Amino acid sequence: MPTSLPSRPVIGILHPGAMGAAIGSALKARAGAVIWADAGRSHATAKRAELADLVAVPDVAELAARSDVIVSICPPAAAREVAQQVAAGLAGRTDRPIYLEANAVAPDTVRAIAELLGDRAQVCDGAVIGPPAWQHGTTVLWLSGPGARTVADLFDGTPFEARTLDGLGTASGLKACFALQSKALPTLWLALEEAAARFGVGDALREELTRTGVEYSAALAGARERAVTKGWRWAGEMEEAAEAFAAVGVPDGFSRAAAELYRRAADRR
Ligand SMILES: NC(=O)c1ccc[n+]([C@@H]2O[C@H](COP(=O)([O-])OP(=O)(O)OC[C@H]3O[C@@H](n4cnc5c(N)ncnc54)[C@H](OP(=O)(O)O)[C@@H]3O)[C@@H](O)[C@H]2O)c1
């Protein structure tokens, strides 16, 4: 059965990080209100929410009680905990809001969250590919499973281009594959730099790579910079990508190694 929404739904964003603020802002035109939950969030998140003109409610329980659509968009490692908080907040509600699980998590995590929410919410799988979108043409929101078409309609005419796939978890499977290229592959440079340093051959390796036409310095600098600024979050995403690969019988070592290298970069900050 297609999921239906009020013509001006209340949309709750958990939480207005860089991506959540952009999604919240994009949905304002279609929503009756876009709300966010203040409790426990940093000044940076509050500021982003204010700039995106989102309405603050005290906490996740209040947001869960009021929203027709709840968007989970937080660090991937926190996705289950956010869903647990929402499940508690939905107790006592008789209707069934849509829960958009938009994080970079494994398909099995999406299915576990759907099980956790049970008949309290209709879970839709989502995966964002591209940066926080403030203009059209940069970012696609992939949606799959029940409610995908309904959620896609909310994004019509927004900077996020919504595309749908069949089956709960499919959007997250796509994201895990994409992330192997965008986040695991660059950690190759971090691994070989670290190993070369330990062998005492850092300069010789740089010389050999440059001599053989490899753009080592630029690739390493890019990978290092991203690892230092985003490693803490990407480690969790790489663990989720590893779960995704393992579940379909594909070796998960690339993603596990990337997760470890991102953890090391974050610890060195
Ligand atoms: N940014 C991108 O380019 C991009 C691209 C594609 C997909 N995504 C996906 O979007 C999601 C969020 O990314 P982002 O860039 O918006 O991250 P972000 O800017 O770091 O924001 C994360 C948000 O989650 C909150 N948060 C932090 N720790 C939390 C916890 N333990 N439990 C609950 N909430 C927590 C943060 O609040 P505080 O301020 O209080 O810490 C903040 O509001 C991720 O799943 C990511 O994979 C991001």
The ligand as an ORCA input file, in Angstrom:
! r2SCAN-3c Opt
* xyz 0 1
  N      28.625     15.843      4.412
  C      28.659     15.135      3.296
  O      29.310     15.524      2.315
  C      27.858     13.866      3.177
  C      27.715     13.282      1.902
  C      26.957     12.137      1.755
  C      26.351     11.560      2.869
  N      26.512     12.142      4.105
  C      25.887     11.468      5.248
  O      25.198     12.391      6.085
  C      25.273     11.972      7.438
  C      25.667     13.131      8.291
  O      26.806     13.770      7.769
  P      27.120     15.310      8.015
  O      28.119     15.732      7.010
  O      25.850     16.070      8.143
  O      27.820     15.227      9.453
  P      28.054     16.403     10.485
  O      28.094     17.730      9.819
  O      29.202     15.982     11.320
  O      26.717     16.378     11.374
  C      26.371     15.296     12.162
  C      25.142     15.664     12.977
  O      24.832     14.557     13.823
  C      24.999     14.970     15.187
  N      25.677     13.941     15.963
  C      27.001     13.820     16.258
  N      27.229     12.743     17.034
  C      26.022     12.192     17.259
  C      25.597     11.061     18.007
  N      26.458     10.269     18.661
  N      24.277     10.786     18.027
  C      23.386     11.557     17.360
  N      23.746     12.646     16.624
  C      25.041     12.952     16.578
  C      25.810     16.225     15.161
  O      25.472     16.982     16.310
  P      26.583     17.759     17.201
  O      26.837     19.027     16.475
  O      25.924     17.935     18.508
  O      27.799     16.878     17.255
  C      25.370     16.877     13.866
  O      24.185     17.580     14.035
  C      26.230     10.773      7.479
  O      25.500      9.570      7.571
  C      26.952     10.870      6.159
  O      27.374      9.616      5.692
  C      27.238     13.281      4.287
*
